[in-house]
Amino acid sequence: MSQASLMPRPICFVKNVCGSLQVCKDAIEFLNGINQPVVVVSVVGLYRTGKSYLMNRLAGQQTGFALGNTIESKTKGIWMWCVPHPFEAGQTLVLLDTEGLGDIDKGDSKNDGWIFCLAVLLSSTLVYNSRGTIDNDTIQKLHYITEISEQIKIRSAEAGEEGDEDSQFVRFFPSFVWVVRDFTLSLEIDGNEVTEDEYLDFALQLKKGVNKKTSDYNLPRECIRSYFPSRKCFVFPSPASPDNMKRLENLQERDLVQGFLETTGRFCEFIFHKSPVKTLKGGHRVTGKLLGQLAQIYVETLSSGKVPCLDNAVVALANLENKAAVQEAFKVYKSGMEKVKNNFPVSVTDFTSEHQKFSKLATSEFMKCSFKDDKGDYLKQLVAEAVLNEILNEKEAEGKSILHADEKLTENDRKIQEEKEKTALLEQKCKEEEEKRTESEQMMVVEQERLQDRMKQIEEKVKQEMEQQQEEMERAVESKVKEQEALMNKGFKEKAELMEDEIKNLKKQQDEKSSGGWFKEYVLPIVKTCAEVLPALLQHRFMMKRLKL
């Protein structure tokens, strides 16, 4: 049973203390125990719009996240509920219920901006919850989306700019789901019945014109259309009568409106089957442990008054994970070689065979946990084999005593039969030299095989990372092409033509990744690293011979 199944109720993830955000220690400790990939669903929206109820249903429960029945917002900060994914074995569903935006008790829009920013950065699906209809007033209240370009950066200042960052958001942002609560209108446009998604697209249509009023009208719509890789809409009728709404979490299903139950079911099924695993920039899948670290990085950045940067976050996470991966790899190797050490003395052949076996297991452990070790810096630490030195040094005294005994025996023999055995000793020496030469050749072959196996694992790891980045890029290109076609169909030819450069830039990056450039960029530096440390590996072989292991 996974640890995720042991969270009976939500816990505070990011708390709001006097207008400042802090990550909760208990939540981080819990996430550290989840090594599975996570699907992260965040819900945002104006306060008292019923966000918490939907999250409870996603958790398969009637109660959990606080609902409240007054005008006061119950959710402060961000609350988290981790449950096993109902359909994907080996994945954890992380539900994040955020503090209501526009709470009159706060009087600080900066805090709202932080909450919205964190929801975007941490989730793989972002649910925006509103009431009534999707009209201009509702969309204008979603002004946080227009401020995203000032609150989130993709590349660090040191790295320089990579074109227009706004056009790159679609590669890394979550899927967008707009939930409209208490919807009382008919789904019709110009007398024709439409789907929920068509209703959303209609509400997000742009107006033609270049004056300020038109620009202000279009800006939030353009941001929604261009920042998120996909859009989905659900419209919910009111769940119950006004009197019953006050005790919504205590109502049985028979007390709820059938249409509300049906829409809730469709919403949950969509989230369960369409929400992807959360990934970092570059396509690396996020585990619960990584999610906790990611939240800490972003909250600390926001609290310091700086702008969160996706590149910086990935580098920081990679350093943490790769250090841990090296230590885990050492544990695997040392655990296996300790058993070999207990059987000393052993033959060189047996020792090198066991060394190769546990080195392979250690490398596999490192590859499983590490990511973005582009220059092989952390792999180099693993190849150095400090643990092997430790094992051999522990047996050095034993080796010297064996050598001393051999030398004493040889001296006595020479005194007894010095002349008689000169020829025999010379032959024995030649034989020993030949044995040493043969052993050296054997060990070289073993080491080359081990290096080849390591390089194979590296290539497979890098190929996997490149495939993840390709998927990320394909999703972005597909979204941009779809948006361009929509603009052309609606008569916005100039805006559609402006998107052509964005699409070409994304396709260019996609082609560079798929053309084999990844091998030169990632694999060759690591090959060079391994070549540099190979002489150090061979030194261990001579040490073993010297100790007569």
C-alpha positions, 0 to 999 in steps of 0.5 A, a space after each residue: 500500500 502506498 503512503 498516498 493511500 494513508 492520507 485520510 484528509 487534506 493537510 495544509 501545503 502552503 500556508 498564508 501567514 500575515 500576507 506571506 506564504 510558507 511551505 508546511 513541513 508536514 506536507 513536505 515530509 509526506 511528499 518525500 515518501 511518495 516516489 511515484 509520478 504525480 498527477 497534480 490538479 489545482 483549482 483556482 477561482 473567486 472565493 465562495 464559488 464552490 471549488 472545494 466540493 469538486 476537489 472532494 469528489 475527485 478524491 472520491 469523498 463527500 467531505 474533506 476540503 472545507 466547504 463552509 456555508 457563509 460569505 467567509 472564505 474557508 480555504 487559506 493558502 493551499 491545501 493538499 490531498 494525496 490519493 492513489 490514482 483511481 485508474 493509473 496504477 503506480 501514480 498518485 493524484 495530488 489535489 490542491 485546493 487554493 485560497 479564494 481569489 478576491 477575498 475581501 478580508 485580505 485586501 491584498 491582490 499581491 497575495 492572490 497573484 502568488 496563489 494563482 502563480 503557484 497553482 500554474 507552476 505546480 499543476 498538470 491541470 489547472 481548474 478555474 472555477 466561476 459562477 453564472 456565465 462566462 461573460 466579459 466581467 467574469 473574464 476581466 476578473 481573471 486578470 491574473 492570467 494577463 500578469 503571468 508574463 511578469 510573474 513567471 520566467 522560463 529562462 534565467 537572465 544569465 542564460 539570455 533570451 530565447 525569443 518571445 517567452 510568451 510564445 514558450 509558455 504553452 510548452 510548460 503550462 498545465 491543461 486548462 479547465 473552466 468550470 462554470 457553476 450555477 449555470 442557468 442559460 441554454 447552451 445556444 448561440 444564434 439559436 443553435 445548440 452548442 457544446 460546452 467547449 464551443 461555448 468557451 471558445 465563443 466566450 474567448 473570441 477576439 474583437 477586431 480593432 486596435 484601440 485601447 478598449 479593444 486591446 483590453 478586451 482581447 488581452 485576457 482572452 489572448 493569454 488563455 488561448 495562447 498560454 495553455 496547451 488545451 482548453 476544456 469547459 464544464 457547465 454545472 446547474 445548481 446542485 440543490 435548492 438554496 436552503 440545502 446549499 448551506 449543508 451541501 457536504 452533508 447531502 446525500 446524492 438523492 438530494 442533489 439535482 440529477 444534472 449536477 451529478 451527471 456533470 460532476 461524473 463527466 468532470 471527474 472522468 475527464 480529470 482522471 483520464 486526461 490529466 497528465 503526469 506533472 513534468 518539469 521543463 524538459 519533460 522529466 516526470 515529477 514525483 511526490 518528493 520532487 513536487 515538495 522540493 519544487 514548491 519550496 523553491 517557488 515559495 522561497 523565490 516569491 517570498 524574496 520578491 524575485 520572479 520564479 524561473 523554470 530553468 533555475 528551478 530545474 537546475 536546483 532540483 537536478 542538483 538535489 536529485 543527482 546528489 541523492 542518486 550518487 549516494 543511493 548508487 554507492 549504497 547499492 555498490 557497497 552493500 554488494 561488495 561488503 559481501 565479497 569482502 567478507 569472503 577474502 581472499 578471493 581470486 582476481 577473476 571472481 573479484 572483478 566479476 563481482 565488481 562489474 556486477 555491482 557497478 552495473 547495479 549501481 549505475 542502474 540505480 543512479 540512472 533511475 533517480 538522476 536527470 539533467 546530468 548533461 555534462 556527466 559531473 555526477 556520473 563522474 563521482 560514481 565512476 571514481 569508485 571511492 568505495 572500492 578504494 575503501 574496501 581495498 584499503 581495509 585489506 591492505 594490512 592483510 595483503 602486506 602480511 601475505 607478501 611478507 610471509 611469501 618473501 620469508 619463505 622464499 628467502 629460507 628456500 634460497 638459503 637451502 637450495 640457492 644454486 639449485 633453484 636459480 633456474 626454477 626461480 627464474 622460470 617461476 618469475 617468468 610464469 608469474 609475469 605471464 600470469 600478471 599480463 594475462 590477468 591485466 588483459 582480462 581485467 582490461 576486457 572486463 573494464 571495457 565491457 563495464 564501460 560499454 554497459 554504462 554507456 549503453 545505460 547513459 544513451 538509453 537515459 538520454 534518449 528517454 529524456 529527449 523523447 520526453 522533450 519531443 512530446 513537450 514540443 509536439 504538444 506545444 506545436 499542435 496547440 499553436 497550429 490549432 490556435 492559428 487555424 481558429 484565428 484564420 477561420 474567424 478572420 484574424 488573418 494578421 494575428 494568425 500570420 504573426 503566430 507563424 514565427 512562433 510556430 516556426 521557432 517551436 518547429 525549429 527547436 523540435 527539429 534540432 532535438 530530433 536530428 541527432 544533435 542531442 547525441 553531441 550535446 548530451 552523450 559525447 560529453 559523458 563519453 569524454 568523462 568516462 574516457 578521462 577516468 578510465 586510467 583511474 579505474 585500471 589503477 584499482 586492478 593493479 592494487 588488487 594484484 599487489 594485495 594478491 586478492 
